[in-house]
């Protein structure tokens, strides 16, 4: 099945190639909007096409007749003729340079024409040799830094991309009556934002039968190897899966070992040595005293930590960030859970760039059992997202009021995602801002500002008396764009003083704040809002990814605004 990511990539590439040719701006924006709509759509686009053809595709906001035709062409043939033609007109190196962070179409063209570089490595060499002739020092340093950043952005898969595939594979393995305790481990089990190879462990009295079942999984494109208790395969989703079968008596130790992280396991083994113990995937060996040489088998993971006289450490915390010391002191946090979430504070409707009406979004939230929901459409300066003016917000408020009457059991908050402009000002006047129940302020442009300018830009927004939450604070897009440079300690200090919350954006490409910054911000007693940034009703189900970031950042219910009841939340907003 062709993924939404693949289809969106087609239209993103078309828009990039059109930018290189300085084509009509409205045409470029149309492709960008189509890519955004496809990437953020909850249901697979290929499924929609199979169900109702091009006419059904045109029901999606941002997809007209021409775009629908190209989607159909790609699903049927794996190609789009317009893209092939554009590729033929644009040198491959020029397109490659466009993917350097901070490099736009004009600069990409200049790099190709003036330096005559044939690729990234050649470009780095020629920038150092001839760059000063064509670029000012500041611009040259920006390009070199962009190359460095782009090189760091890895090819690991998003957790959200891999998760459906792994759940399908686990369900398949569970059909074998020979397999028990089937558990994906590693970074997947720790809910890291990205995943490389996926390891799965299980127990069985007949490992070879489980391996036989595994290698026949229809979703594999290649079997790398097959042994009596181990096997590796390449999934058609583009990642490797390794399966290992172990004896029941060793499962707990194996589970702890393979969940990791490497740093956590090293720290755990180092501590164990001070207690006369040696921890491995096979059990815990006693290395001193009368029982020296004997091995304590751990069939359950909890036994590993119990034997070391520490509290059980949740997988998300196993990153060697002080969790072992806290477990020994019995001071680990009681981590927030998905069931603790009472609402969503950042959702877009069809009034801006969402694909569902306010009523549809509220109905979905009601089905989730939420107490509250915030409709947070974009503001006027974000044209590509059909940002609302003050007048359009007033019109939208009438629809919110009508929806409130239909759903009296859920608190519908009149909200907006206001744009923090490059100078730190906001793109709505205070007179309209004070009419909202909750205001989220976010940066959407000029990501390459200096650390000093970006810091002051965000702080200016934090200090506005009507701002409640800073949205997707670092601006990162996983595997595409690093977060902008800012003095986060200084920002956290001001957020704490002004009682402004920070968003943990659950959109799988964002997951922003990052877990490490959440952990740092938590020290300042800042509140967090876990929000889906939903542009489609299915995106409300992404809340689980934001919760995983909060857990990795050591957050408890008391740290999260979404865990408040509606009355408590309104009280916090009014005193903010």
For each residue, the residues with C-beta under 8 A, 3 or more apart:
1: 44 46 47
2: 6 7 45 46 74 75 78
3: 6 7 44 46 161
4: 7 8 38 39 41 44 45
5: 8 9 39 161
6: 2 3 9 10
7: 2 3 4 10 11 38 45 46 71 74 75
8: 4 5 11 12 35 36 38 39
9: 5 6 12 13 35
10: 6 7 13 14 35 70 74 80 83
11: 7 8 14 15 31 32 34 35 38 67 70
12: 8 9 15 16 31 32 35
13: 9 10 16 17 83 95
14: 10 11 17 18 31 80 82 83 86
15: 11 12 18 19 28 31 32 35
16: 12 13 19 20 95 98 105
17: 13 14 20 21 83 86 87 89 90 95
18: 14 15 21 23 24 27 28 31 86
19: 15 16 22 23 28 98 104 105
20: 16 17 90 94 95 98 105 108 109
21: 17 18 86 89 90
22: 19 105
23: 18 19 27 28
24: 18 27 28
25: 28 29
26: 29 30
27: 18 23 24 30 31
28: 15 18 19 23 24 25 31 32
29: 25 26 32 33 384
30: 26 27 33 34 64 67
31: 11 12 14 15 18 27 28 34 35 67
32: 11 12 15 28 29 35 36 384
33: 29 30 36 37 62 353 384
34: 11 30 31 37 38 62 63 67
35: 8 9 10 11 12 15 31 32 38 39
36: 8 32 33 39 40 62 353 384 535
37: 33 34 40 41 60 61 62 63 353 355
38: 4 7 8 11 34 35 41 45 60 62 63 71
39: 4 5 8 35 36 509
40: 36 37 355 535 536 539
41: 4 37 38 45 60 355 536 538
42: 536 537 538 539 541
43: 47 48 538
44: 1 3 4 47 48
45: 2 4 7 38 41 48 49 57 60 71 75
46: 1 2 3 7 49 50 75
47: 1 43 44 50 51
48: 43 44 45 51 52 56 57 60
49: 45 46 52 53 54 56 57 71 72 75
50: 46 47
51: 47 48 56
52: 48 49 55 56 57
53: 49 56 57 72
54: 49 57 58 65 68 69 71 72
55: 52 58 59 68
56: 48 49 51 52 53 59
57: 45 48 49 52 53 54 60 63 67 68 71 72
58: 54 55 63 64 65 68
59: 55 56
60: 37 38 41 45 48 57 63 355
61: 37 350 353 354 355
62: 33 34 36 37 38 67 353 355
63: 34 37 38 57 58 60 67 68 71
64: 30 58 67 68
65: 54 58 68 69
66: 69 70
67: 11 30 31 34 57 62 63 64 70 71
68: 54 55 57 58 63 64 65 71 72
69: 54 65 66 72 73
70: 10 11 66 67 73 74 80 82
71: 7 38 45 49 54 57 63 67 68 74 75
72: 49 53 54 57 68 69 75 76
73: 69 70 76 77 79 80 81
74: 2 7 10 70 71 77 78 79 80
75: 2 7 45 46 49 71 72
76: 72 73
77: 73 74
78: 2 74
79: 73 74 83 84
80: 10 14 70 73 74 83 84
81: 73 84 85
82: 14 70 85 86
83: 10 13 14 17 79 80 86 87
84: 79 80 81 87 88
85: 81 82 88 89
86: 14 17 18 21 82 83 89 90
87: 17 83 84 90 95
88: 84 85
89: 17 21 85 86
90: 17 20 21 86 87 94 95
91: 94 95 112
92: 95 96
93: 96 97 112 117 118 119 122 123
94: 20 90 91 97 98 108 109 111 112
95: 13 16 17 20 87 90 91 92 98 99 108
96: 92 93 99 119 120
97: 93 94 100 103 107 108 111 112 117 120 123
98: 16 19 20 94 95 103 104 105 108
99: 95 96 103 150
100: 97 103 108 120 143 146 147 150
101: 146 149 150 153 481 482
102: 142 143 145 146 149 447 448
103: 97 98 99 100 107 108 111 143 146
104: 19 98 107 108
105: 16 19 20 22 98 108 109
106: 109 110
107: 97 103 104 110 111 139 143
108: 20 94 95 97 98 100 103 104 105 111 112
109: 20 94 105 106 112 113
110: 106 107 113 114 134
111: 94 97 103 107 108 114 115 117 123 143
112: 91 93 94 97 108 109 115 116 117
113: 109 110 116
114: 110 111 134
115: 111 112 123 126 127 130 131 134
116: 112 113 126
117: 93 97 111 112 122 123 126
118: 93 122
119: 93 96 122 123
120: 96 97 100 123 124 147 150 151
121: 124 125
122: 93 117 118 119 125 126
123: 93 97 111 115 117 119 120 126 127 147
124: 120 121 127 128 144 147
125: 121 122 128 129
126: 115 116 117 122 123 129 130 131
127: 115 123 124 130 131 135 140 143 144
128: 124 125 131
129: 125 126
130: 115 126 127 133 134
131: 115 126 127 128 134 135 140 143
132: 135 137 140
133: 130
134: 110 114 115 130 131
135: 127 131 132 139 140 143
136: 139 140
137: 132 140 141
138: 141 142
139: 107 135 136 142 143
140: 127 131 132 135 136 137 143 144
141: 137 138 144 145
142: 102 138 139 145 146 448
143: 100 102 103 107 111 127 131 135 139 140 146 147
144: 124 127 140 141 147 148
145: 102 141 142 148 149
146: 100 101 102 103 142 143 149 150
147: 100 120 123 124 143 144 150 151
148: 144 145 151 152
149: 101 102 145 146 152 153 482
150: 99 100 101 120 146 147 153
151: 120 147 148
152: 148 149 482
153: 101 149 150 479 480 481 482
154: 194 479
155: 479
156: 194 195 196 479
157: 161 162 194 195 196 237 238 239
158: 161 162 193 194 195 478 479 508 509
159: 162 163 188 191 192 193 194 195 508 545 548
160: 163 508 542 545
161: 3 5 157 158 164 165 237 508
162: 157 158 159 165 166 188 195 198 237 239
163: 159 160 166 167 188
164: 161 167 168
165: 161 162 168 169 219 235 237 239
166: 162 163 169 170 184 188 198 200 241
167: 163 164 170 171
168: 164 165 171 172 219
169: 165 166 172 173 200 217 219 235 241
170: 166 167 173 174 182 184 200
171: 167 168 174 175
172: 168 169 175 213 217 219
173: 169 170 176 179 182 200 202 210 213 214 243
174: 170 171 179 182
175: 171 172 213
176: 173 179 209 210 213
177:
178: 204 205 206 209 210 213
179: 173 174 176 182 202 203 204 210 213 245
180: 202 203 204 248
181: 201 202 203 248 251 255
182: 170 173 174 179 200 201 202
183: 189 200 201 202 255
184: 166 170 188 189 198 199 200
185: 188 189 199 200 201 255 258 259 260
186: 189 190 195 197 198 199 258 259 260
187: 190 192 194 195 196 260 261
188: 159 162 163 166 184 185 191 192 195 198 199
189: 183 184 185 186 259 315
190: 186 187 259 260 261 315 316 318 319 552
191: 159 188 315 316 545 548 549 551 552
192: 159 187 188 195
193: 158 159 478 511 514 515 549
194: 154 156 157 158 159 187 478 479
195: 156 157 158 159 162 186 187 188 192 198 239
196: 156 157 187 239
197: 186 239 240 241 242
198: 162 166 184 186 188 195 235 239 240 241 242
199: 184 185 186 188 241 242 243 244 258
200: 166 169 170 173 182 183 184 185 241 242 243 244
201: 181 182 183 185 243 244 245 246 251 254 255 258
202: 173 179 180 181 182 183 210 243 244 245 246
203: 179 180 181 245 246 247 248 251
204: 178 179 180 207 209 210 245
205: 178
206: 178 209 210
207: 204 210 211 228 229 245
208: 211 212 228 229
209: 176 178 204 206 212 213
210: 173 176 178 179 202 204 206 207 213 214 243 245
211: 207 208 214 215 226 227 228 229 230 231 243 245
212: 208 209 215 216
213: 172 173 175 176 178 179 209 210 216 217
214: 173 210 211 217 231 233 243
215: 211 212 220 223 226 231 233
216: 212 213
217: 169 172 213 214 220 233
218:
219: 165 168 169 172 235 236 237
220: 215 217 223 233 234 235 236 241
221: 234 235 236
222: 233 234
223: 215 220 226 231 232 233
224: 231 232 233 234 240
225: 230 231 232
226: 211 215 223 231
227: 211 230 231
228: 207 208 211
229: 207 208 211 244 245 246
230: 211 225 227 242 243 244 245
231: 211 214 215 223 224 225 226 227 242 243
232: 223 224 225 240 241 242 243
233: 214 215 217 220 222 223 224 240 241
234: 220 221 222 224 239 240 241
235: 165 169 198 219 220 221 238 239 240 241
236: 219 220 221
237: 157 161 162 165 219
238: 157 235
239: 157 162 165 195 196 197 198 234 235
240: 197 198 224 232 233 234 235
241: 166 169 197 198 199 200 220 232 233 234 235
242: 197 198 199 200 230 231 232
243: 173 199 200 201 202 210 211 214 230 231 232
244: 199 200 201 202 229 230 254 258
245: 179 201 202 203 204 207 210 211 229 230
246: 201 202 203 229 250 251 254
247: 203 250 251
248: 180 181 203 251 299
249: 297 299
250: 246 247 253 254 281 282 283 297 298 299
251: 181 201 203 246 247 248 254 255 298 299 300
252: 255 256 298 299 300 301 302 303 304
253: 250 256 257 279 280 281 282 283 284 297 298 301 304
254: 201 244 246 250 251 257 258 281 282
255: 181 183 185 201 251 252 258 259 301
256: 252 253 259 265 281 298 301 304 305
257: 253 254 260 265 280 281
258: 185 186 199 201 244 254 255 281
259: 185 186 189 190 255 256 301 315 318
260: 185 186 187 190 257 264 265 318
261: 187 190 264 265 318 319 320
262: 265 266
263: 266 267 319 320
264: 260 261 267 268 313 318 319 320 323 324
265: 256 257 260 261 262 268 269 279 318
266: 262 263 269 270 320
267: 263 264 270 271 320 324
268: 264 265 271 272 279 308 324
269: 265 266 272 273 278 279
270: 266 267 273 274
271: 267 268 274 275 308 324 328
272: 268 269 275 277 278 279 284 308
273: 269 270 276 277 278 287
274: 270 271
275: 271 272 308 309
276: 273 286 287 288 289
277: 272 273 284 285 286 287 307 308
278: 269 272 273 284 285 287
279: 253 265 268 269 272 284 304 308
280: 253 257 283 284 285
281: 250 253 254 256 257 258
282: 250 253 254 295
283: 250 253 280 295 296 297 298
284: 253 272 277 278 279 280 295 296 298 304 307 308
285: 277 278 280 293 294 295 296
286: 276 277 289 291 292 293 294 295 296
287: 273 276 277 278 292
288: 276 292
289: 276 286 292
290:
291: 286 294
292: 286 287 288 289
293: 285 286
294: 285 286 291
295: 282 283 284 285 286
296: 283 284 285 286 303 307
297: 249 250 253 283
298: 250 251 252 253 256 283 284 301 303 304 307
299: 248 249 250 251 252 303
300: 251 252 303
301: 252 253 255 256 259 298 304 305 312
302: 252 305 306 312
303: 252 296 298 299 300 306 307
304: 252 253 256 279 284 298 301 307 308
305: 256 301 302 308 310 311 312 313 327
306: 302 303 309 310 312
307: 277 284 296 298 303 304
308: 268 271 272 275 277 279 284 304 305
309: 275 306 328
310: 305 306 313 324 327 328
311: 305 327 330 332
312: 301 302 305 306 327
313: 264 305 310 317 318 323 324 327 332
314: 317 318 332 335 551
315: 189 190 191 259 318
316: 190 191 335 548 551 552
317: 313 314 321 323 332 335 551 552 554
318: 190 259 260 261 264 265 313 314 315 323
319: 190 261 263 264 323 552
320: 261 263 264 266 267 323 324
321: 317 519 554
322: 325 326
323: 264 313 317 318 319 320 326 327 332
324: 264 267 268 271 310 313 320 327 328
325: 322 328 329
326: 322 323 329 331 332 333
327: 305 310 311 312 313 323 324 330 332
328: 271 309 310 324 325
329: 325 326
330: 311 327
331: 326
332: 311 313 314 317 323 326 327
333: 326 554 555 556
334: 556 557
335: 314 316 317 550 551 554 555 556
336: 340 547 550 551 555 556 557 559 560 563
337: 340 547
338: 341 543 544 547
339:
340: 336 337 557 560 562 563
341: 338 344 370 530 543 547 560 562 563
342: 370 371 372 562 563 564 565 566 569
343: 365 370 371 372 373 374 411 562 566 569
344: 341 347 365 370 373 374 531 532 534 540 543 562
345: 372 374 376 413 415 438 440 469 503 529 531 561 562
346: 374 376 415 417 440 469 471 503 505 529 531 532 533 534
347: 344 354 361 373 374 375 376 531 532 533 534 540
348: 352 353 354 375 376 377 378 385 417 533 534 535
349: 352 354 356 357 358 361 375 377 396
350: 61 354 355 356 357
351: 354 358 375 377 386 388 392 396 399
352: 348 349 377 378 382 385 386 387 388
353: 33 36 37 61 62 348 378 384 385 386 535
354: 61 347 348 349 350 351 361 377 534 535 536
355: 37 40 41 60 61 62 350 535 536
356: 349 350 360 361 364 536 537
357: 349 350 360 361
358: 349 351 361 362 375 396 399 400 403 412
359: 362 363 403 406
360: 356 357 363 364 537
361: 347 349 354 356 357 358 364 365 373 375 534 537 540
362: 358 359 365 366 373 403 406 407 410 412
363: 359 360 366 367 407
364: 356 360 361 367 368 537 540
365: 343 344 361 362 368 370 373 410 540
366: 362 363 369 370 407 409 410
367: 363 364
368: 364 365 540
369: 366
370: 341 342 343 344 365 366 373 410
371: 342 343 410 411 565 566
372: 342 343 345 410 411 412 413 566 569
373: 343 344 347 361 362 365 370 410 411 412 413
374: 343 344 345 346 347 413 415 437 438 440 531
375: 347 348 349 351 358 361 396 400 412 413 414 415
376: 345 346 347 348 415 416 417 438 440 531
377: 348 349 351 352 354 387 388 393 396 416 417
378: 348 352 353 382 385 386 387 388 416 417 419
379: 382 387 388 416 417 418 419 426 427 428
380: 387 388 389 390 419 427 428
381: 387 419 421 427
382: 352 378 379 385 387 419 427 444
383: 386 387
384: 29 32 33 36 353
385: 348 352 353 378 382
386: 351 352 353 378 383
387: 352 377 378 379 380 381 382 383 419 427
388: 351 352 377 378 379 380 392 393 396 416
389: 380 392 393
390: 380 393 394 428 429 431 432
391: 394 395
392: 351 388 389 395 396
393: 377 388 389 390 396 397 416 428 432 435
394: 390 391 397 398
395: 391 392 398 399
396: 349 351 358 375 377 388 392 393 399 400
397: 393 394 400 401 414 435
398: 394 395 401 402
399: 351 358 395 396 402 403
400: 358 375 396 397 403 404 412 414
401: 397 398 404 405
402: 398 399 405 406
403: 358 359 362 399 400 406 407 412
404: 400 401 407 408 412
405: 401 402 408
406: 359 362 402 403
407: 362 363 366 403 404 410 412
408: 404 405
409: 366
410: 362 365 366 370 371 372 373 407
411: 343 371 372 373 566 569 570
412: 358 362 372 373 375 400 403 404 407
413: 345 372 373 374 375 437 438
414: 375 397 400 435 436 437
415: 345 346 374 375 376 436 437 438 439 440
416: 376 377 378 379 388 393 428 433 436 439 440
417: 346 348 376 377 378 379 440 441 442 471
418: 379 426 427 428 433 439 440 441 442 467
419: 378 379 380 381 382 387 426 427 441 442 443 444 445
420: 424 425 426 441 442 443 444 457 458 460 461
421: 381 424 425 426 427 445
422: 445 446 449 453 457
423: 457
424: 420 421 456 457 458 459 460 461
425: 420 421 460
426: 379 418 419 420 421 433 441 461 464 467
427: 379 380 381 382 387 418 419 421
428: 379 380 390 393 416 418 432 433
429: 390 432 433
430: 433 434 464 465 466
431: 390 434 435
432: 390 393 428 429 435 436
433: 416 418 426 428 429 430 436 439 464 466
434: 430 431 466
435: 393 397 414 431 432
436: 414 415 416 432 433 439 466
437: 374 413 414 415 570 573
438: 345 374 376 413 415 468 469 573
439: 415 416 418 433 436 466 467 468 469
440: 345 346 374 376 415 416 417 418 467 468 469 470 471 503 529 531
441: 417 418 419 420 426 461 462 464 467 469 470 471
442: 417 418 419 420 470 471 472
443: 419 420 446 447 454 457 458 475 484
444: 382 419 420
445: 419 421 422
446: 422 443 449
447: 102 443 475 481 484
448: 102 142 484
449: 422 446 453 454 457 484
450: 453 454 485
451: 454 455 485 486 487
452: 455 456 487
453: 422 449 450 456 457
454: 443 449 450 451 457 458 484 485 486
455: 451 452 458 459 486 487 490 491
456: 424 452 453 459 460
457: 420 422 423 424 443 449 453 454 460 461
458: 420 424 443 454 455 461 462 470 473 486 491
459: 424 455 456 462 463 490 491 494
460: 420 424 425 456 457 463 464
461: 420 424 426 441 457 458 464 467 470
462: 441 458 459 467 470 491 494 495 498 500
463: 459 460 494 498
464: 426 430 433 441 460 461 467
465: 430
466: 430 433 434 436 439
467: 418 426 439 440 441 461 462 464 470 500
468: 438 439 440 500 501 573 576
469: 345 346 438 439 440 441 500 501 502 503 529 531 561
470: 440 441 442 458 461 462 467 473 495 500 501 502 503
471: 346 417 440 441 442 503 505 531 533
472: 442 475 476 503 505 507 510 512 533
473: 458 470 491 502 503 512 513 517
474: 483 484 486 512 513 514 517
475: 443 447 472 481 483 484 512
476: 472 481 482 483 510 512 514
477: 480 481 509 510
478: 158 193 194 508 509 510 511
479: 153 154 155 156 158 194
480: 153 477 509
481: 101 153 447 475 476 477
482: 101 149 152 153 476
483: 474 475 476 512 514
484: 443 447 448 449 454 474 475
485: 450 451 454
486: 451 454 455 458 474 491
487: 451 452 455 490 491
488: 491 492 517 520 521
489: 492 493 520
490: 455 459 487 493 494
491: 455 458 459 462 473 486 487 488 494 495
492: 488 489 495 496 520 521 523 524 526
493: 489 490 496 497 524
494: 459 462 463 490 491 497 498 500
495: 462 470 491 492 498 499 500 501 502 521 524 526
496: 492 493 499 524 525 526
497: 493 494
498: 462 463 494 495
499: 495 496 527 575 576
500: 462 467 468 469 470 494 495 526 576
501: 468 469 470 495 526 527 528 529 561
502: 469 470 473 495 513 518 521 526 527 528 529
503: 345 346 440 469 470 471 472 473 512 513 528 529 530 531
504: 511 512 513 518 528 529 530 531 546 549 550 553
505: 346 471 472 510 511 512 513 531 532 533 546
506: 510 511 530 531 532 533 542 543 544 545 546 547 549
507: 472 510 511 532 533 539 542 545
508: 158 159 160 161 478 511 542 545
509: 39 158 477 478 480
510: 472 476 477 478 505 506 507 533
511: 193 478 504 505 506 507 508 514 545 546 549
512: 472 473 474 475 476 483 503 504 505
513: 473 474 502 503 504 505 517 518 521 528 549 553
514: 193 474 476 483 511 517 518 549
515: 193 518 519 549 552 553
516: 519 520 553
517: 473 474 488 513 514 520 521 553
518: 502 504 513 514 515 521 522 528 549 550 552 553 554 555
519: 321 515 516 522 523 552 553 554
520: 488 489 492 516 517 523
521: 488 492 495 502 513 517 518 524 526 528 553
522: 518 519 525 526 553 554 555 559
523: 492 519 520
524: 492 493 495 496 521
525: 496 522
526: 492 495 496 500 501 502 521 522
527: 499 501 502 559 560 561 572
528: 501 502 503 504 513 518 521 550 555 559 560 561
529: 345 346 440 469 501 502 503 504 560 561 562
530: 341 503 504 506 543 546 547 549 550 560 562
531: 344 345 346 347 374 376 440 469 471 503 504 505 506 546 562
532: 344 346 347 505 506 507 539 540 542 543 546
533: 346 347 348 471 472 505 506 507 510 539
534: 344 346 347 348 354 361 537 539 540 542
535: 36 40 348 353 354 355 539
536: 40 41 42 354 355 356 539
537: 42 356 360 361 364 534 540
538: 41 42 43 541
539: 40 42 507 532 533 534 535 536 542
540: 344 347 361 364 365 368 532 534 537 543
541: 42 538 544
542: 160 506 507 508 532 534 539 545 546
543: 338 341 344 506 530 532 540 546 547
544: 338 506 541 547 548
545: 159 160 191 506 507 508 511 542 548 549
546: 504 505 506 511 530 531 532 542 543 549 550
547: 336 337 338 341 506 530 543 544 550 551
548: 159 191 316 544 545 551 552
549: 191 193 504 506 511 513 514 515 518 530 545 546 552 553
550: 335 336 504 518 528 530 546 547 553 555 559 560
551: 191 314 316 317 335 336 547 548 554 555
552: 190 191 316 317 319 515 518 519 548 549
553: 504 513 515 516 517 518 519 521 522 549 550
554: 317 321 333 335 518 519 522 551
555: 333 335 336 518 522 528 550 551 559 560
556: 333 334 335 336 559 560
557: 334 336 340 560 563
558: 563
559: 336 522 527 528 550 555 556
560: 336 340 341 527 528 529 530 550 555 556 557 563 564
561: 345 469 501 527 528 529 564 569 572
562: 340 341 342 343 344 345 529 530 531
563: 336 340 341 342 557 558 560
564: 342 560 561 568 569 572
565: 342 371 568 569
566: 342 343 371 372 411 569 570
567: 570 571
568: 564 565 571 572
569: 342 343 372 411 561 564 565 566 572 573
570: 411 437 566 567 573 574
571: 567 568 574 575
572: 527 561 564 568 569 575 576
573: 437 438 468 569 570 576
574: 570 571
575: 499 571 572
576: 468 499 500 572 573
